[in-house]
Amino acid sequence: MRHHWSRYATARTLVAMTSNIDSPHRPTKHTLNFPHLGTPSFDMRFTSTPRGARLARRLSAVRLDAWGLPYGTETHEAVVLITAELTANAVRHGHVQGRDFHLLLRVVERPGPTARIEVTDTRGERVPPRPGKLPAAGLADDGRGLLLVEGLATRWGWYPRRQAPGKTVWAEYEIPATRPGPTNGP
């Protein structure tokens, strides 16, 4: 495994990226218990641009796979989609010139394993509606991102950033205890 480390994510750096090839020999249960490593966590600042949001989504996908939530599973796809929507919203609605957004992705126990996604931006005056209060998207070209988050996430919400302008939008997705094993064909 090769790791490339950088303090900030930019277009030219690979950040804590790990290549794992999907294997049919993966265990059939999620292996999220790493007592020697602590809680699985990915924490990084990204440029508040579409490229930064895309990099955040891709690195989150790699991290989830490394934690035992492989590509192509329902859990992996749902958490990556939630991450993509929250980071895209931070770029589109929370952008302040010259300021980054922050992504925190971790697996917590509540009482079972739960993926928690937190995206913090520096624009405090543009806040999303509270959960359950989202307007219907209708035929509009935008405004569906938080509806997707609300539909996929177990819980979601937001709170004002402490000691600085901005807000943190968060979502949680409960991880099923097991996933189906590989099929051996007909």
N, C-alpha and C positions, 0 to 999 in steps of 0.2 A: 504494500500500500504506500502510495506517495502522497504527501501532504504539502501544500503550498500555503504559507501563512502570510497574511497581510492584515494590518489593523483596519483598513477601510476597503470596501469593495469598490472597484472601478472597472471600467471596461477592459483594462489591460492586465488585471490580476486575477489569478485563480485563488479563491479563498477557501481554505480548509476543505478542498474538494477531494473526494475519494472515489475511485472507480471500482464498482463492484459489478461483476457480471452475474446476471440472474442464473441460478442453478436449480435443477430439479431436485437436488439433494438438500434444499433448505428445510429446516424443521417445520412441522405443520402448526406449531404454536408460536405466537409472537414471543420473541426473546427480548423483552424490554427490561429485564432486571439485571442491572450492572452495578452490584453493590460496591465494587472496587472503583468505579468511575463516578458514582453519585448519580444524580438525576440527569438523563439525557437532555442536553440543552444546546441550542444554537442561538447566538446573540451577536448581532452585527448592525452597523450603520450602513446605509446605501444612499447613493445620490438620488435626489428626488426627481428622477427622470423616468420615462418608460423603460429605458435600458436598465436602470437600477431596480425597477419592479420586476422585470424579467429575470435578472440575475438572482434576486431574492427568491423568486419562485423556483428557479432551477436548483439553487443551492439547498433549499428546503427539501426538494424531492430527493436529492442525493443523501442528505442527512437522514431523512425518514427511512430510506432503504438501508443505510448503514445501521440504523437502530433496530432492524428486523421487521420493518413494514415495507415489503417489497413493491417495486413498480407493478402496476397493473391490478393491485388489489383495491377493493372498494374503499378501505380506510385510507390508503395512500392517495388515491385519486381525490377523495373528499377533502383531506387536509391540504393537499396542494391547491385545489380549487379555492378553498377558503383563503389560503395565504395569498393566492394570486389576486383575488377580489379586494382583500384588505390593503395590499400594497398598491394596487392600481388606484384605489380610492385615495390613499395617502398622496400619491403623485398628482392625481387630477384635482382633488378638492382640498388637500392640505398642504399644497406646495407653497413655500416661501422662498424667494430667490436666495440662493447661496446656503440654504439649510437642507440637511439630510433628513431622511426618515429612519426609524430604528425598528428592527424586527427582532422579536424574541420568540423562539419556538422551543417548546419543552414538553416532556411527558411527565405528568404529575399523577398521583394517586388520589381519586375522589369518589368513592372508595376503590374503584377499579382504575386501570390505566386510562388516562385522558390526555389527548393532545391539546395543548393550550397555545394559541397563536396571539401575540400582542404586537400591534403596529402603532408606533408613536410618531406623530408629525408635529410641526411647530406652528400650526395655524389653529388658534383657539376659538376664533369667532365663527367658523363653519363647522358645526357639529351635526352628526347624524341624528335622526329621530330615535327615540327610545325603542327597545325591542317590543314587537307587537303593535307598534304605531306606524309602521311603514305604509306609505300610500301605494295603491295598486299601480303597476307600471304601465298598464294599458298598451297603447301602440307606440309609446315613446321610444326613441333610439337609445336612450340611456336610462339609468335609474333602476336597473335590475340587479346590480351587484349585491346590495345588502339583502334583497329578497332571496338570492341564492344562498347567501351566508345564513340567513334565518331558516331556510329550508334544510340545509345540511347540518348546521351546528346544533349541538345539544343545548348550548346556552351561548349568548353573545351580549355585548353591551359596550359601553364606553365610559370613561371618566376623565376629568380634566387633569392635565399634566401638573405635577407638583413643582413648585419653585421655578417655573418657566412657562412661557406661553405654549399652548398646544393641547393635544388630547391623545389618549391611548384608546384605540378600538381593539377589543379582544373577542375571541371566540374559542369555545371548547368543543371538542369532538370526542365522544366516548369510544374507546378502542375495544372491539369485541375480544373476548378472551382467546378465541381460536379462529383460525381461518382454514378453509378447505385445503387439503393436501393436493399434490399433483395427480391428475388423472392418467391412467395408463392406456387410454384409448379403448376402442370397441373390442 
